[in-house]
Amino acid sequence: MKLKTAFLYSDAYLTYNLRDDHPLQQKRLKMVYRLLDACGVLDTNGGPVEWIEPTPCTEEALLEVHTPDFVDAVQRAGGEQSQSTSYRRRYGIGPGDTPAFPGMFDAARLYCGGTVDAARLVLNGYDSAFNVAGGLHHAHPDRAAGFCTFNDCALGIHELLRGGCERVAYIDIDAHHGDGVQACFYSDPRVLTVSLHESGQSLYPGTGFPGEIGAPGAEGASVNLPYYRYTSDDVWHEAFDAVIPDVLARFNADAYVFQFGADAHYGDPLAHLMLTSRGWMRAVEKLFTLAAGKPIVITGGGGYNIRTVARLWTMVMAHAAGIALPEVVPTAYADEYGIPRLHDTDTMPPVADDLRIEGRNYARARVKELREYLAL
Ligand SMILES: [Zn+2]
């Protein structure tokens, strides 16, 4: 079946540059765009996926998710006041993880606009649309956090609701808990937020446990499956299979938003999960199968090994378009970026037996707990 898909990208996405030596390196986005182009996936090179430039999100749309004083604070970011620790305490931007910089407001509005545009596309007949700069899932209504200024995922969900969707499911496979999106919809029974992530016991932001099931009136609309650090493909998928299909079947969404942070891969320098490219793509494929026939907004997210990000998100876009890519990367691109193949070429570091056993026991216990909390 021919699938109608779009890829949202602009070189202007690179203006969301928190700092030159910041772990969030936005040149990874351009690497994805160029790899898709080199592989013949985009329409600019005869492929089936439309390349569409994003438009900045309006202030009005931002205010559906964020508080007016926070939006105002981001507009003033980069000024002298925004370099203070009191500014950081109040708004989450300033010295540290999410530094303020001149032009932050416009840069953040643009990556959000990409997700809102993707939502509009799927409301208007596209099977899916991928905003590669989206997935900034830690932003809260009243503050920035964890490299994320505004919450594009929440903005995209609002756009789907406004466009007539009654039940939207958000599924997040980033190594970090999707805390900001969860916070935005914690008391909204129309929006299911599902996050599969490394446990908050070992990783930022320290939340995302099975007991977080939603506020009264929205019980069961927040689902969290944490994993022990060093969890690899087999354990990750065993737990996924034991909960996620049932959760999604029960909720019966009419549209989906996927956050495909690439930092659960073993090569990521910030997180400790141990998924291979094949294990990670199997998760992506399962989610597309579970959402088949419904509109799908795809976003990126974390991912701090930029070569891994380029490989994984290129495979996501190809899968969304229903095309199979050759494993070998075109020579010119492979030489320029040092990416010879789409799947992993190095060997995953070994995980000690006691940690593997610990990881399996942890996942099985969380699944049991979660099924009880959700009355599945
Ligand atoms: Zn992450």
Residues whose N, C-alpha, C, O or C-beta is under 5 A from the ligand:
A	BS01	ZN	D174 A175 H176 G261 D263 G302
